[in-house]
């Protein structure tokens, strides 16, 4: 599984990344997590509001910090 956190490094983006890491750990799932901060790449996903969450190249969330439980449901 490949997960991307889309954002410019704001506190909401960091919180989303922590929640993703927690969800992966609690579910014992291995995944590659990366941050995308390049504005052109963000726009290529159609994301105009951060943070964004992309799982296996599919945008799952835009503009909000998902809880750990909400993230688990996406896996």
N, CA, C, O and CB atoms as a CASP TS submission, in Angstrom:
PFRMAT TS
TARGET T0000
AUTHOR 0000-0000-0000
METHOD Language model
MODEL 1
PARENT N/A
ATOM      1  N   UNK     1       0.843  -1.174   0.000  1.00  0.00           N
ATOM      2  CA  UNK     1       0.000   0.000   0.000  1.00  0.00           C
ATOM      3  C   UNK     1       0.889   1.238   0.000  1.00  0.00           C
ATOM      4  O   UNK     1       1.889   1.300   0.715  1.00  0.00           O
ATOM      5  CB  UNK     1      -0.960  -0.003   1.217  1.00  0.00           C
ATOM      6  N   UNK     2       0.517   2.205  -0.799  1.00  0.00           N
ATOM      7  CA  UNK     2       1.254   3.462  -0.871  1.00  0.00           C
ATOM      8  C   UNK     2       0.332   4.598  -0.434  1.00  0.00           C
ATOM      9  O   UNK     2      -0.759   4.773  -0.976  1.00  0.00           O
ATOM     10  CB  UNK     2       1.802   3.712  -2.313  1.00  0.00           C
ATOM     11  N   UNK     3       0.781   5.358   0.544  1.00  0.00           N
ATOM     12  CA  UNK     3      -0.014   6.442   1.106  1.00  0.00           C
ATOM     13  C   UNK     3       0.746   7.749   0.941  1.00  0.00           C
ATOM     14  O   UNK     3       1.946   7.823   1.203  1.00  0.00           O
ATOM     15  CB  UNK     3      -0.345   6.179   2.601  1.00  0.00           C
ATOM     16  N   UNK     4       0.024   8.786   0.498  1.00  0.00           N
ATOM     17  CA  UNK     4       0.638  10.105   0.353  1.00  0.00           C
ATOM     18  C   UNK     4      -0.170  11.120   1.152  1.00  0.00           C
ATOM     19  O   UNK     4      -1.399  11.155   1.090  1.00  0.00           O
ATOM     20  CB  UNK     4       0.723  10.523  -1.146  1.00  0.00           C
ATOM     21  N   UNK     5       0.550  11.935   1.899  1.00  0.00           N
ATOM     22  CA  UNK     5      -0.040  13.045   2.612  1.00  0.00           C
ATOM     23  C   UNK     5       0.225  14.288   1.765  1.00  0.00           C
ATOM     24  O   UNK     5       1.380  14.647   1.538  1.00  0.00           O
ATOM     25  CB  UNK     5       0.547  13.185   4.074  1.00  0.00           C
ATOM     26  N   UNK     6      -0.821  14.936   1.302  1.00  0.00           N
ATOM     27  CA  UNK     6      -0.673  16.094   0.442  1.00  0.00           C
ATOM     28  C   UNK     6      -0.818  17.364   1.272  1.00  0.00           C
ATOM     29  O   UNK     6      -1.836  17.567   1.933  1.00  0.00           O
ATOM     30  CB  UNK     6      -1.706  16.065  -0.702  1.00  0.00           C
ATOM     31  N   UNK     7       0.198  18.212   1.236  1.00  0.00           N
ATOM     32  CA  UNK     7       0.129  19.461   1.972  1.00  0.00           C
ATOM     33  C   UNK     7       1.455  20.176   1.989  1.00  0.00           C
ATOM     34  O   UNK     7       2.476  19.649   1.549  1.00  0.00           O
ATOM     35  CB  UNK     7      -0.333  19.214   3.376  1.00  0.00           C
ATOM     36  N   UNK     8       1.420  21.372   2.501  1.00  0.00           N
ATOM     37  CA  UNK     8       2.617  22.212   2.478  1.00  0.00           C
ATOM     38  C   UNK     8       3.378  22.201   3.803  1.00  0.00           C
ATOM     39  O   UNK     8       4.224  23.065   4.031  1.00  0.00           O
ATOM     40  CB  UNK     8       2.238  23.630   2.129  1.00  0.00           C
ATOM     41  N   UNK     9       3.096  21.254   4.664  1.00  0.00           N
ATOM     42  CA  UNK     9       3.820  21.146   5.918  1.00  0.00           C
ATOM     43  C   UNK     9       3.144  21.843   7.087  1.00  0.00           C
ATOM     44  O   UNK     9       3.780  22.090   8.111  1.00  0.00           O
ATOM     45  CB  UNK     9       5.179  21.695   5.748  1.00  0.00           C
ATOM     46  N   UNK    10       1.867  22.162   6.948  1.00  0.00           N
ATOM     47  CA  UNK    10       1.130  22.836   8.018  1.00  0.00           C
ATOM     48  C   UNK    10       0.856  21.866   9.171  1.00  0.00           C
ATOM     49  O   UNK    10       1.076  20.661   9.049  1.00  0.00           O
ATOM     50  CB  UNK    10      -0.200  23.419   7.478  1.00  0.00           C
ATOM     51  N   UNK    11       0.381  22.404  10.271  1.00  0.00           N
ATOM     52  CA  UNK    11       0.125  21.572  11.450  1.00  0.00           C
ATOM     53  C   UNK    11      -0.955  20.525  11.185  1.00  0.00           C
ATOM     54  O   UNK    11      -0.891  19.425  11.733  1.00  0.00           O
ATOM     55  CB  UNK    11      -0.285  22.448  12.631  1.00  0.00           C
ATOM     56  N   UNK    12      -1.946  20.852  10.353  1.00  0.00           N
ATOM     57  CA  UNK    12      -2.991  19.877  10.019  1.00  0.00           C
ATOM     58  C   UNK    12      -2.411  18.712   9.222  1.00  0.00           C
ATOM     59  O   UNK    12      -2.810  17.563   9.410  1.00  0.00           O
ATOM     60  CB  UNK    12      -4.125  20.550   9.222  1.00  0.00           C
ATOM     61  N   UNK    13      -1.479  19.013   8.341  1.00  0.00           N
ATOM     62  CA  UNK    13      -0.834  17.967   7.539  1.00  0.00           C
ATOM     63  C   UNK    13      -0.031  17.030   8.451  1.00  0.00           C
ATOM     64  O   UNK    13      -0.058  15.811   8.283  1.00  0.00           O
ATOM     65  CB  UNK    13       0.092  18.597   6.452  1.00  0.00           C
ATOM     66  N   UNK    14       0.671  17.611   9.403  1.00  0.00           N
ATOM     67  CA  UNK    14       1.462  16.813  10.345  1.00  0.00           C
ATOM     68  C   UNK    14       0.562  15.951  11.211  1.00  0.00           C
ATOM     69  O   UNK    14       0.906  14.804  11.496  1.00  0.00           O
ATOM     70  CB  UNK    14       2.329  17.719  11.228  1.00  0.00           C
ATOM     71  N   UNK    15      -0.584  16.473  11.640  1.00  0.00           N
ATOM     72  CA  UNK    15      -1.531  15.704  12.449  1.00  0.00           C
ATOM     73  C   UNK    15      -2.094  14.546  11.648  1.00  0.00           C
ATOM     74  O   UNK    15      -2.235  13.441  12.173  1.00  0.00           O
ATOM     75  CB  UNK    15      -2.669  16.601  12.955  1.00  0.00           C
ATOM     76  N   UNK    16      -2.423  14.785  10.372  1.00  0.00           N
ATOM     77  CA  UNK    16      -2.934  13.713   9.519  1.00  0.00           C
ATOM     78  C   UNK    16      -1.883  12.626   9.365  1.00  0.00           C
ATOM     79  O   UNK    16      -2.203  11.439   9.419  1.00  0.00           O
ATOM     80  CB  UNK    16      -3.349  14.261   8.138  1.00  0.00           C
ATOM     81  N   UNK    17      -0.634  13.022   9.174  1.00  0.00           N
ATOM     82  CA  UNK    17       0.440  12.028   9.040  1.00  0.00           C
ATOM     83  C   UNK    17       0.559  11.189  10.308  1.00  0.00           C
ATOM     84  O   UNK    17       0.714   9.971  10.223  1.00  0.00           O
ATOM     85  CB  UNK    17       1.787  12.721   8.735  1.00  0.00           C
ATOM     86  N   UNK    18       0.489  11.809  11.465  1.00  0.00           N
ATOM     87  CA  UNK    18       0.558  11.066  12.734  1.00  0.00           C
ATOM     88  C   UNK    18      -0.619  10.105  12.860  1.00  0.00           C
ATOM     89  O   UNK    18      -0.449   8.967  13.298  1.00  0.00           O
ATOM     90  CB  UNK    18       0.576  12.039  13.934  1.00  0.00           C
ATOM     91  N   UNK    19      -1.812  10.560  12.475  1.00  0.00           N
ATOM     92  CA  UNK    19      -2.984   9.683  12.550  1.00  0.00           C
ATOM     93  C   UNK    19      -2.858   8.498  11.596  1.00  0.00           C
ATOM     94  O   UNK    19      -3.269   7.388  11.937  1.00  0.00           O
ATOM     95  CB  UNK    19      -4.257  10.472  12.233  1.00  0.00           C
ATOM     96  N   UNK    20      -2.300   8.714  10.414  1.00  0.00           N
ATOM     97  CA  UNK    20      -2.076   7.624   9.455  1.00  0.00           C
ATOM     98  C   UNK    20      -1.095   6.612  10.048  1.00  0.00           C
ATOM     99  O   UNK    20      -1.334   5.405  10.003  1.00  0.00           O
ATOM    100  CB  UNK    20      -1.537   8.179   8.098  1.00  0.00           C
ATOM    101  N   UNK    21       0.004   7.110  10.601  1.00  0.00           N
ATOM    102  CA  UNK    21       1.003   6.216  11.208  1.00  0.00           C
ATOM    103  C   UNK    21       0.390   5.413  12.349  1.00  0.00           C
ATOM    104  O   UNK    21       0.661   4.219  12.477  1.00  0.00           O
ATOM    105  CB  UNK    21       2.212   7.023  11.722  1.00  0.00           C
ATOM    106  N   UNK    22      -0.424   6.044  13.172  1.00  0.00           N
ATOM    107  CA  UNK    22      -1.082   5.356  14.287  1.00  0.00           C
ATOM    108  C   UNK    22      -2.025   4.278  13.775  1.00  0.00           C
ATOM    109  O   UNK    22      -2.026   3.159  14.289  1.00  0.00           O
ATOM    110  CB  UNK    22      -1.852   6.357  15.162  1.00  0.00           C
ATOM    111  N   UNK    23      -2.824   4.603  12.770  1.00  0.00           N
ATOM    112  CA  UNK    23      -3.762   3.630  12.206  1.00  0.00           C
ATOM    113  C   UNK    23      -3.023   2.430  11.616  1.00  0.00           C
ATOM    114  O   UNK    23      -3.428   1.286  11.820  1.00  0.00           O
ATOM    115  CB  UNK    23      -4.635   4.292  11.129  1.00  0.00           C
ATOM    116  N   UNK    24      -1.946   2.691  10.892  1.00  0.00           N
ATOM    117  CA  UNK    24      -1.153   1.593  10.324  1.00  0.00           C
ATOM    118  C   UNK    24      -0.589   0.705  11.424  1.00  0.00           C
ATOM    119  O   UNK    24      -0.634  -0.522  11.330  1.00  0.00           O
ATOM    120  CB  UNK    24      -0.008   2.145   9.456  1.00  0.00           C
ATOM    121  N   UNK    25      -0.061   1.333  12.465  1.00  0.00           N
ATOM    122  CA  UNK    25       0.531   0.573  13.579  1.00  0.00           C
ATOM    123  C   UNK    25      -0.538  -0.266  14.288  1.00  0.00           C
ATOM    124  O   UNK    25      -0.320  -1.446  14.562  1.00  0.00           O
ATOM    125  CB  UNK    25       1.214   1.534  14.590  1.00  0.00           C
ATOM    126  N   UNK    26      -1.683   0.339  14.581  1.00  0.00           N
ATOM    127  CA  UNK    26      -2.746  -0.372  15.299  1.00  0.00           C
ATOM    128  C   UNK    26      -3.310  -1.531  14.492  1.00  0.00           C
ATOM    129  O   UNK    26      -3.751  -2.527  15.065  1.00  0.00           O
ATOM    130  CB  UNK    26      -3.863   0.587  15.659  1.00  0.00           C
ATOM    131  N   UNK    27      -3.302  -1.412  13.168  1.00  0.00           N
ATOM    132  CA  UNK    27      -3.833  -2.480  12.318  1.00  0.00           C
ATOM    133  C   UNK    27      -2.740  -3.425  11.813  1.00  0.00           C
ATOM    134  O   UNK    27      -3.011  -4.376  11.080  1.00  0.00           O
ATOM    135  CB  UNK    27      -4.571  -1.879  11.135  1.00  0.00           C
ATOM    136  N   UNK    28      -1.496  -3.143  12.221  1.00  0.00           N
ATOM    137  CA  UNK    28      -0.353  -3.963  11.818  1.00  0.00           C
ATOM    138  C   UNK    28      -0.263  -4.076  10.293  1.00  0.00           C
ATOM    139  O   UNK    28      -0.105  -5.167   9.744  1.00  0.00           O
ATOM    140  CB  UNK    28      -0.454  -5.363  12.445  1.00  0.00           C
ATOM    141  N   UNK    29      -0.367  -2.931   9.628  1.00  0.00           N
ATOM    142  CA  UNK    29      -0.282  -2.870   8.167  1.00  0.00           C
ATOM    143  C   UNK    29       1.014  -2.167   7.793  1.00  0.00           C
ATOM    144  O   UNK    29       1.363  -1.131   8.359  1.00  0.00           O
ATOM    145  CB  UNK    29      -1.521  -2.131   7.550  1.00  0.00           C
ATOM    146  N   UNK    30       1.712  -2.743   6.841  1.00  0.00           N
ATOM    147  CA  UNK    30       2.923  -2.105   6.332  1.00  0.00           C
ATOM    148  C   UNK    30       2.566  -1.320   5.082  1.00  0.00           C
ATOM    149  O   UNK    30       1.878  -1.817   4.190  1.00  0.00           O
ATOM    150  CB  UNK    30       4.036  -3.155   6.033  1.00  0.00           C
ATOM    151  N   UNK    31       3.048  -0.083   5.035  1.00  0.00           N
ATOM    152  CA  UNK    31       2.771   0.769   3.884  1.00  0.00           C
ATOM    153  C   UNK    31       3.888   1.782   3.745  1.00  0.00           C
ATOM    154  O   UNK    31       4.610   2.074   4.699  1.00  0.00           O
ATOM    155  CB  UNK    31       1.398   1.477   4.024  1.00  0.00           C
ATOM    156  N   UNK    32       4.016   2.307   2.554  1.00  0.00           N
ATOM    157  CA  UNK    32       4.953   3.396   2.294  1.00  0.00           C
ATOM    158  C   UNK    32       4.186   4.695   2.452  1.00  0.00           C
ATOM    159  O   UNK    32       3.198   4.937   1.759  1.00  0.00           O
ATOM    160  CB  UNK    32       5.601   3.283   0.865  1.00  0.00           C
ATOM    161  N   UNK    33       4.651   5.528   3.371  1.00  0.00           N
ATOM    162  CA  UNK    33       4.004   6.823   3.606  1.00  0.00           C
ATOM    163  C   UNK    33       4.964   7.917   3.167  1.00  0.00           C
ATOM    164  O   UNK    33       6.114   7.961   3.603  1.00  0.00           O
ATOM    165  CB  UNK    33       3.598   7.002   5.113  1.00  0.00           C
ATOM    166  N   UNK    34       4.479   8.799   2.299  1.00  0.00           N
ATOM    167  CA  UNK    34       5.306   9.909   1.851  1.00  0.00           C
ATOM    168  C   UNK    34       4.510  11.202   1.903  1.00  0.00           C
ATOM    169  O   UNK    34       3.279  11.201   1.896  1.00  0.00           O
ATOM    170  CB  UNK    34       5.836   9.657   0.431  1.00  0.00           C
ATOM    171  N   UNK    35       5.243  12.302   1.954  1.00  0.00           N
ATOM    172  CA  UNK    35       4.630  13.622   1.971  1.00  0.00           C
ATOM    173  C   UNK    35       4.840  14.271   0.610  1.00  0.00           C
ATOM    174  O   UNK    35       5.930  14.206   0.041  1.00  0.00           O
ATOM    175  CB  UNK    35       5.222  14.505   3.111  1.00  0.00           C
ATOM    176  N   UNK    36       3.796  14.891   0.099  1.00  0.00           N
ATOM    177  CA  UNK    36       3.879  15.612  -1.163  1.00  0.00           C
ATOM    178  C   UNK    36       3.644  17.082  -0.845  1.00  0.00           C
ATOM    179  O   UNK    36       2.549  17.470  -0.437  1.00  0.00           O
ATOM    180  CB  UNK    36       2.840  15.069  -2.222  1.00  0.00           C
ATOM    181  N   UNK    37       4.677  17.896  -1.033  1.00  0.00           N
ATOM    182  CA  UNK    37       4.576  19.319  -0.723  1.00  0.00           C
ATOM    183  C   UNK    37       4.664  20.205  -1.967  1.00  0.00           C
ATOM    184  O   UNK    37       4.446  21.414  -1.882  1.00  0.00           O
ATOM    185  CB  UNK    37       5.661  19.705   0.250  1.00  0.00           C
ATOM    186  N   UNK    38       4.978  19.620  -3.106  1.00  0.00           N
ATOM    187  CA  UNK    38       5.095  20.372  -4.352  1.00  0.00           C
ATOM    188  C   UNK    38       3.709  20.788  -4.844  1.00  0.00           C
ATOM    189  O   UNK    38       2.839  19.943  -5.052  1.00  0.00           O
ATOM    190  CB  UNK    38       5.824  19.534  -5.429  1.00  0.00           C
ATOM    191  N   UNK    39       3.510  22.096  -5.029  1.00  0.00           N
ATOM    192  CA  UNK    39       2.191  22.602  -5.405  1.00  0.00           C
ATOM    193  C   UNK    39       1.689  22.046  -6.732  1.00  0.00           C
ATOM    194  O   UNK    39       0.497  21.771  -6.870  1.00  0.00           O
ATOM    195  CB  UNK    39       2.226  24.100  -5.477  1.00  0.00           C
ATOM    196  N   UNK    40       2.571  21.876  -7.705  1.00  0.00           N
ATOM    197  CA  UNK    40       2.140  21.324  -8.995  1.00  0.00           C
ATOM    198  C   UNK    40       1.652  19.890  -8.844  1.00  0.00           C
ATOM    199  O   UNK    40       0.682  19.488  -9.487  1.00  0.00           O
ATOM    200  CB  UNK    40       3.286  21.382 -10.014  1.00  0.00           C
ATOM    201  N   UNK    41       2.322  19.119  -7.995  1.00  0.00           N
ATOM    202  CA  UNK    41       1.891  17.736  -7.780  1.00  0.00           C
ATOM    203  C   UNK    41       0.568  17.700  -7.013  1.00  0.00           C
ATOM    204  O   UNK    41      -0.282  16.851  -7.281  1.00  0.00           O
ATOM    205  CB  UNK    41       2.976  16.943  -7.014  1.00  0.00           C
ATOM    206  N   UNK    42       0.394  18.622  -6.058  1.00  0.00           N
ATOM    207  CA  UNK    42      -0.879  18.695  -5.329  1.00  0.00           C
ATOM    208  C   UNK    42      -2.030  18.952  -6.297  1.00  0.00           C
ATOM    209  O   UNK    42      -3.075  18.304  -6.231  1.00  0.00           O
ATOM    210  CB  UNK    42      -0.829  19.805  -4.250  1.00  0.00           C
ATOM    211  N   UNK    43      -1.816  19.910  -7.196  1.00  0.00           N
ATOM    212  CA  UNK    43      -2.848  20.255  -8.172  1.00  0.00           C
ATOM    213  C   UNK    43      -3.111  19.090  -9.120  1.00  0.00           C
ATOM    214  O   UNK    43      -4.241  18.906  -9.571  1.00  0.00           O
ATOM    215  CB  UNK    43      -2.439  21.503  -8.967  1.00  0.00           C
ATOM    216  N   UNK    44      -2.084  18.303  -9.427  1.00  0.00           N
ATOM    217  CA  UNK    44      -2.276  17.163 -10.326  1.00  0.00           C
ATOM    218  C   UNK    44      -3.246  16.133  -9.747  1.00  0.00           C
ATOM    219  O   UNK    44      -3.851  15.363 -10.492  1.00  0.00           O
ATOM    220  CB  UNK    44      -0.938  16.498 -10.621  1.00  0.00           C
ATOM    221  N   UNK    45      -3.394  16.117  -8.427  1.00  0.00           N
ATOM    222  CA  UNK    45      -4.362  15.236  -7.770  1.00  0.00           C
ATOM    223  C   UNK    45      -5.737  15.909  -7.649  1.00  0.00           C
ATOM    224  O   UNK    45      -6.693  15.296  -7.176  1.00  0.00           O
ATOM    225  CB  UNK    45      -3.849  14.830  -6.377  1.00  0.00           C
ATOM    226  N   UNK    46      -5.826  17.159  -8.076  1.00  0.00           N
ATOM    227  CA  UNK    46      -7.084  17.884  -7.971  1.00  0.00           C
ATOM    228  C   UNK    46      -7.330  18.440  -6.577  1.00  0.00           C
ATOM    229  O   UNK    46      -8.453  18.809  -6.236  1.00  0.00           O
ATOM    230  CB  UNK    46      -8.221  16.988  -8.360  1.00  0.00           C
ATOM    231  N   UNK    47      -6.278  18.498  -5.778  1.00  0.00           N
ATOM    232  CA  UNK    47      -6.400  18.965  -4.400  1.00  0.00           C
ATOM    233  C   UNK    47      -6.134  20.462  -4.348  1.00  0.00           C
ATOM    234  O   UNK    47      -5.045  20.924  -4.689  1.00  0.00           O
ATOM    235  CB  UNK    47      -5.425  18.203  -3.466  1.00  0.00           C
ATOM    236  N   UNK    48      -7.133  21.205  -3.922  1.00  0.00           N
ATOM    237  CA  UNK    48      -7.007  22.657  -3.798  1.00  0.00           C
ATOM    238  C   UNK    48      -7.000  23.094  -2.341  1.00  0.00           C
ATOM    239  O   UNK    48      -6.726  24.254  -2.035  1.00  0.00           O
ATOM    240  CB  UNK    48      -8.140  23.351  -4.543  1.00  0.00           C
ATOM    241  N   UNK    49      -7.301  22.167  -1.447  1.00  0.00           N
ATOM    242  CA  UNK    49      -7.360  22.447  -0.023  1.00  0.00           C
ATOM    243  C   UNK    49      -6.626  21.325   0.710  1.00  0.00           C
ATOM    244  O   UNK    49      -6.867  20.146   0.451  1.00  0.00           O
ATOM    245  CB  UNK    49      -8.842  22.580   0.472  1.00  0.00           C
ATOM    246  N   UNK    50      -5.736  21.694   1.617  1.00  0.00           N
ATOM    247  CA  UNK    50      -4.955  20.685   2.319  1.00  0.00           C
ATOM    248  C   UNK    50      -5.448  20.540   3.750  1.00  0.00           C
ATOM    249  O   UNK    50      -6.083  21.455   4.274  1.00  0.00           O
ATOM    250  CB  UNK    50      -3.462  21.042   2.300  1.00  0.00           C
ATOM    251  N   UNK    51      -5.172  19.424   4.387  1.00  0.00           N
ATOM    252  CA  UNK    51      -4.386  18.307   3.891  1.00  0.00           C
ATOM    253  C   UNK    51      -5.204  17.371   2.999  1.00  0.00           C
ATOM    254  O   UNK    51      -6.434  17.351   3.038  1.00  0.00           O
ATOM    255  CB  UNK    51      -3.807  17.532   5.052  1.00  0.00           C
ATOM    256  N   UNK    52      -4.483  16.612   2.207  1.00  0.00           N
ATOM    257  CA  UNK    52      -5.109  15.603   1.371  1.00  0.00           C
ATOM    258  C   UNK    52      -4.533  14.240   1.690  1.00  0.00           C
ATOM    259  O   UNK    52      -3.380  14.128   2.104  1.00  0.00           O
ATOM    260  CB  UNK    52      -4.923  15.930  -0.112  1.00  0.00           C
ATOM    261  N   UNK    53      -5.324  13.217   1.502  1.00  0.00           N
ATOM    262  CA  UNK    53      -4.876  11.847   1.746  1.00  0.00           C
ATOM    263  C   UNK    53      -5.106  11.031   0.488  1.00  0.00           C
ATOM    264  O   UNK    53      -6.223  10.959  -0.027  1.00  0.00           O
ATOM    265  CB  UNK    53      -5.618  11.214   2.963  1.00  0.00           C
ATOM    266  N   UNK    54      -4.031  10.412  -0.005  1.00  0.00           N
ATOM    267  CA  UNK    54      -4.097   9.576  -1.197  1.00  0.00           C
ATOM    268  C   UNK    54      -3.639   8.172  -0.814  1.00  0.00           C
ATOM    269  O   UNK    54      -2.568   7.990  -0.234  1.00  0.00           O
ATOM    270  CB  UNK    54      -3.220  10.163  -2.358  1.00  0.00           C
ATOM    271  N   UNK    55      -4.465   7.186  -1.146  1.00  0.00           N
ATOM    272  CA  UNK    55      -4.115   5.789  -0.887  1.00  0.00           C
ATOM    273  C   UNK    55      -4.112   5.071  -2.226  1.00  0.00           C
ATOM    274  O   UNK    55      -5.120   5.041  -2.932  1.00  0.00           O
ATOM    275  CB  UNK    55      -5.117   5.109   0.127  1.00  0.00           C
ATOM    276  N   UNK    56      -2.966   4.495  -2.565  1.00  0.00           N
ATOM    277  CA  UNK    56      -2.794   3.785  -3.840  1.00  0.00           C
ATOM    278  C   UNK    56      -3.312   4.626  -5.022  1.00  0.00           C
ATOM    279  O   UNK    56      -4.098   4.155  -5.844  1.00  0.00           O
ATOM    280  CB  UNK    56      -3.531   2.424  -3.795  1.00  0.00           C
ATOM    281  N   UNK    57      -2.847   5.879  -5.077  1.00  0.00           N
ATOM    282  CA  UNK    57      -3.149   6.832  -6.153  1.00  0.00           C
ATOM    283  C   UNK    57      -4.616   7.217  -6.269  1.00  0.00           C
ATOM    284  O   UNK    57      -5.037   7.709  -7.316  1.00  0.00           O
ATOM    285  CB  UNK    57      -2.704   6.265  -7.448  1.00  0.00           C
ATOM    286  N   UNK    58      -5.404   7.006  -5.221  1.00  0.00           N
ATOM    287  CA  UNK    58      -6.797   7.432  -5.208  1.00  0.00           C
ATOM    288  C   UNK    58      -6.992   8.426  -4.061  1.00  0.00           C
ATOM    289  O   UNK    58      -6.717   8.107  -2.904  1.00  0.00           O
ATOM    290  CB  UNK    58      -7.762   6.207  -5.061  1.00  0.00           C
ATOM    291  N   UNK    59      -7.464   9.626  -4.386  1.00  0.00           N
ATOM    292  CA  UNK    59      -7.691  10.646  -3.366  1.00  0.00           C
ATOM    293  C   UNK    59      -8.845  10.202  -2.477  1.00  0.00           C
ATOM    294  O   UNK    59      -9.949   9.944  -2.957  1.00  0.00           O
ATOM    295  CB  UNK    59      -7.988  12.035  -4.012  1.00  0.00           C
ATOM    296  N   UNK    60      -8.579  10.114  -1.174  1.00  0.00           N
ATOM    297  CA  UNK    60      -9.583   9.650  -0.215  1.00  0.00           C
ATOM    298  C   UNK    60     -10.155  10.773   0.638  1.00  0.00           C
ATOM    299  O   UNK    60     -11.284  10.676   1.120  1.00  0.00           O
ATOM    300  CB  UNK    60      -8.986   8.599   0.680  1.00  0.00           C
ATOM    301  N   UNK    61      -9.384  11.834   0.825  1.00  0.00           N
ATOM    302  CA  UNK    61      -9.840  12.932   1.677  1.00  0.00           C
ATOM    303  C   UNK    61      -9.137  14.216   1.271  1.00  0.00           C
ATOM    304  O   UNK    61      -7.973  14.210   0.873  1.00  0.00           O
ATOM    305  CB  UNK    61      -9.582  12.620   3.170  1.00  0.00           C
ATOM    306  N   UNK    62      -9.881  15.330   1.383  1.00  0.00           N
ATOM    307  CA  UNK    62      -9.315  16.643   1.056  1.00  0.00           C
ATOM    308  C   UNK    62      -9.821  17.657   2.074  1.00  0.00           C
ATOM    309  O   UNK    62     -11.014  17.714   2.370  1.00  0.00           O
ATOM    310  CB  UNK    62      -9.691  17.080  -0.401  1.00  0.00           C
ATOM    311  N   UNK    63      -8.903  18.451   2.602  1.00  0.00           N
ATOM    312  CA  UNK    63      -9.283  19.591   3.409  1.00  0.00           C
ATOM    313  C   UNK    63      -9.631  19.330   4.849  1.00  0.00           C
ATOM    314  O   UNK    63     -10.138  20.223   5.528  1.00  0.00           O
ATOM    315  CB  UNK    63     -10.389  20.224   2.800  1.00  0.00           C
ATOM    316  N   UNK    64      -9.375  18.128   5.340  1.00  0.00           N
ATOM    317  CA  UNK    64      -9.659  17.863   6.745  1.00  0.00           C
ATOM    318  C   UNK    64      -8.720  16.807   7.304  1.00  0.00           C
ATOM    319  O   UNK    64      -8.148  15.998   6.573  1.00  0.00           O
ATOM    320  CB  UNK    64     -11.105  17.422   6.921  1.00  0.00           C
ATOM    321  N   UNK    65      -8.581  16.840   8.622  1.00  0.00           N
ATOM    322  CA  UNK    65      -7.752  15.861   9.312  1.00  0.00           C
ATOM    323  C   UNK    65      -8.658  14.711   9.736  1.00  0.00           C
ATOM    324  O   UNK    65      -9.523  14.871  10.597  1.00  0.00           O
ATOM    325  CB  UNK    65      -7.012  16.495  10.548  1.00  0.00           C
ATOM    326  N   UNK    66      -8.450  13.560   9.124  1.00  0.00           N
ATOM    327  CA  UNK    66      -9.238  12.385   9.475  1.00  0.00           C
ATOM    328  C   UNK    66      -8.765  11.821  10.807  1.00  0.00           C
ATOM    329  O   UNK    66      -7.580  11.884  11.137  1.00  0.00           O
ATOM    330  CB  UNK    66      -9.146  11.314   8.371  1.00  0.00           C
ATOM    331  N   UNK    67      -9.707  11.267  11.571  1.00  0.00           N
ATOM    332  CA  UNK    67      -9.344  10.605  12.825  1.00  0.00           C
ATOM    333  C   UNK    67      -8.706   9.253  12.506  1.00  0.00           C
ATOM    334  O   UNK    67      -8.769   8.769  11.375  1.00  0.00           O
ATOM    335  CB  UNK    67     -10.594  10.425  13.750  1.00  0.00           C
ATOM    336  N   UNK    68      -8.102   8.668  13.507  1.00  0.00           N
ATOM    337  CA  UNK    68      -7.481   7.352  13.343  1.00  0.00           C
ATOM    338  C   UNK    68      -8.538   6.340  12.886  1.00  0.00           C
ATOM    339  O   UNK    68      -8.279   5.545  11.983  1.00  0.00           O
ATOM    340  CB  UNK    68      -6.811   6.885  14.673  1.00  0.00           C
ATOM    341  N   UNK    69      -9.715   6.364  13.498  1.00  0.00           N
ATOM    342  CA  UNK    69     -10.770   5.416  13.127  1.00  0.00           C
ATOM    343  C   UNK    69     -11.270   5.637  11.696  1.00  0.00           C
ATOM    344  O   UNK    69     -11.551   4.674  10.984  1.00  0.00           O
ATOM    345  CB  UNK    69     -11.937   5.530  14.102  1.00  0.00           C
ATOM    346  N   UNK    70     -11.380   6.893  11.276  1.00  0.00           N
ATOM    347  CA  UNK    70     -11.798   7.162   9.887  1.00  0.00           C
ATOM    348  C   UNK    70     -10.764   6.637   8.905  1.00  0.00           C
ATOM    349  O   UNK    70     -11.117   6.115   7.847  1.00  0.00           O
ATOM    350  CB  UNK    70     -12.015   8.675   9.664  1.00  0.00           C
ATOM    351  N   UNK    71      -9.496   6.772   9.247  1.00  0.00           N
ATOM    352  CA  UNK    71      -8.427   6.277   8.373  1.00  0.00           C
ATOM    353  C   UNK    71      -8.463   4.764   8.304  1.00  0.00           C
ATOM    354  O   UNK    71      -8.286   4.193   7.227  1.00  0.00           O
ATOM    355  CB  UNK    71      -7.050   6.753   8.869  1.00  0.00           C
ATOM    356  N   UNK    72      -8.687   4.102   9.429  1.00  0.00           N
ATOM    357  CA  UNK    72      -8.752   2.640   9.452  1.00  0.00           C
ATOM    358  C   UNK    72      -9.827   2.128   8.494  1.00  0.00           C
ATOM    359  O   UNK    72      -9.637   1.106   7.833  1.00  0.00           O
ATOM    360  CB  UNK    72      -9.030   2.137  10.879  1.00  0.00           C
ATOM    361  N   UNK    73     -10.935   2.824   8.421  1.00  0.00           N
ATOM    362  CA  UNK    73     -12.037   2.396   7.535  1.00  0.00           C
ATOM    363  C   UNK    73     -11.633   2.476   6.068  1.00  0.00           C
ATOM    364  O   UNK    73     -12.153   1.728   5.240  1.00  0.00           O
ATOM    365  CB  UNK    73     -13.288   3.262   7.776  1.00  0.00           C
ATOM    366  N   UNK    74     -10.705   3.380   5.741  1.00  0.00           N
ATOM    367  CA  UNK    74     -10.250   3.530   4.350  1.00  0.00           C
ATOM    368  C   UNK    74      -9.294   2.411   3.933  1.00  0.00           C
ATOM    369  O   UNK    74      -9.151   2.122   2.745  1.00  0.00           O
ATOM    370  CB  UNK    74      -9.563   4.885   4.165  1.00  0.00           C
ATOM    371  N   UNK    75      -8.645   1.786   4.908  1.00  0.00           N
ATOM    372  CA  UNK    75      -7.714   0.704   4.585  1.00  0.00           C
ATOM    373  C   UNK    75      -8.490  -0.537   4.221  1.00  0.00           C
ATOM    374  O   UNK    75      -7.895  -1.570   3.914  1.00  0.00           O
ATOM    375  CB  UNK    75      -6.762   0.417   5.761  1.00  0.00           C
TER
END
